[in-house]
Amino acid sequence: MVKKFFLIVLVIFCALVFWYYWAKNKNRQNEFTIWTIQLKPVAQEVIEENISYFQQIYPHIKITWVDIPIAEAQKRTLAAVLGKNPPDLINLNPDFSVILAQRGALDYFSEDEGKKFIPTTVNMLRYNGKIFALPFYATSSVTLYNKKLYNSCGYENPPKTYEELANYAQNLKNCTGIYPLAINLNENDSLAKILNKYNITTFENEEEIARASSLYKMFNDLYKKNLISKDTLTINHREMAEKYMSGNALFVVLGSNFLNMVKENAPQIYSQSDISAQLLGDSQKYDVALMNFVIPKYAKHKSLAHEFANLLTGEDAQIKLAKLTNVIPVNKEALKNEYFSQCSSDLIAKARCESIKQLENSGNKDFGVQNKKEINDTINKTAETILLDGSITEKSIENKIKELAKTIKRLKG
């Protein structure tokens, strides 16, 4: 009798365990999950509005939105993807997205899905000819400068290239007593992007190596003459903006999202400022930063993920996102809205219009995807070695750049 009782209890217990895991799995199957990178609270309104709309269409699906801090995005995404339990849709940057595409970890988008975007942005998101991500939004830095001080030194039109500004640098420093340019040469791929602007994209021929040597010599000369600050090798973009706001720099190249910070924290400097195009190099191509959406290969709701990604990159959502956050839409129809073509004298409006013009003439290149961090670290370390060596010669700089070229070739495989 006791045995029979315990047997019945065991059967009931097993049934309850089975029911619990069956119900839990069923709930997971009905849950559609989106991950974004640090969009709260600035873009919260547009994301939640589209989630509500989507929920009305699919009332049986539970939609979960997770907003991840930027510092955790890659680690958490990699763990979820490798564990074959990823969210259905993830907001990432192209650099990390292409690594996932190379590993065969992503679903692809159709050419029809890519037609509504500016072609340059879609082409940044191809691997082996296929579209591995949909563009979400873009940013393109502009040059912010203290026009009042610049004009007082006898100059009218702002410089267009880094060399042109370098040629003025000593005169501007003598005239104003402040640094002509606030720049960061060691943050992530900042220097690599400047090299790209001078058609240095492979380090595989003598012409590129010679151009790179000239560029490193130019920055070394500016550094040694105290025409760029000694923290050039350590500051980040925010600290560059702070240097400009404090009246310690005449020019700075920044994303237009920093303009509100300047306006709020340094209204006098802001009132003296103006906007010009991003500083260029020989290529006459602009640097554009892009964010995108990917769908993991093992996502449970791929068709819903495609649908929701297309909803968030549609005309209406793109216009609202841009107005809320000051980013640039990548949807061609959205860019036809008068908000993006009627540019007032306000610096933020001017920056928006300038960024949009730059978007269609972008020239982002890559020295290597597989070992991109190591390549950027080597590019940055070379700059650090050259700038911190007080007795370095031009010949030594040329040799350093030849060593750099060999290292990049090895890292690229």
Number of C-alpha atoms within 10 A of each C-alpha: 6 7 8 9 10 11 12 12 12 12 12 12 12 12 11 12 12 12 12 12 11 12 12 11 12 11 12 14 13 14 18 20 20 22 21 20 19 17 18 14 9 13 16 14 15 19 18 12 12 15 19 14 11 17 14 11 10 12 10 10 16 14 16 12 15 15 17 18 13 13 10 10 20 17 10 12 21 15 12 15 18 12 10 14 14 23 24 24 25 25 26 23 21 22 16 16 23 23 16 20 23 14 8 12 21 21 17 19 17 13 11 7 15 20 12 18 22 18 14 16 26 22 15 21 23 18 15 8 8 15 22 29 31 29 28 25 20 20 24 27 24 24 21 27 24 22 22 15 16 21 12 12 15 10 13 11 10 20 20 16 17 20 17 14 17 20 13 13 21 17 13 24 19 13 14 16 14 19 23 29 27 26 28 22 22 23 18 16 18 17 19 22 21 19 23 24 25 20 20 24 17 17 23 13 10 11 12 18 19 15 18 24 20 16 17 22 19 15 20 24 15 20 17 15 12 16 24 24 22 13 16 19 18 13 18 18 18 12 15 22 23 19 21 25 21 12 14 18 26 26 27 24 23 21 23 26 17 17 18 15 16 20 17 10 14 16 14 13 18 22 15 13 20 20 23 19 21 25 24 20 19 15 13 16 21 27 25 22 17 21 20 23 27 29 29 28 19 19 21 21 18 17 12 16 23 21 12 18 24 19 17 18 24 20 20 15 19 25 24 17 23 21 14 14 13 22 22 26 29 31 25 16 16 23 19 12 13 9 15 21 15 11 16 10 10 11 21 20 19 20 27 27 18 23 27 21 14 21 23 15 14 19 20 17 17 16 20 18 16 16 14 19 13 16 24 22 16 17 24 20 16 18 22 17 13 21 23 14 11 10 9 13 12 15 9 13 22 18 13 17 23 18 13 20 22 13 17 23 16 10 17 16 9
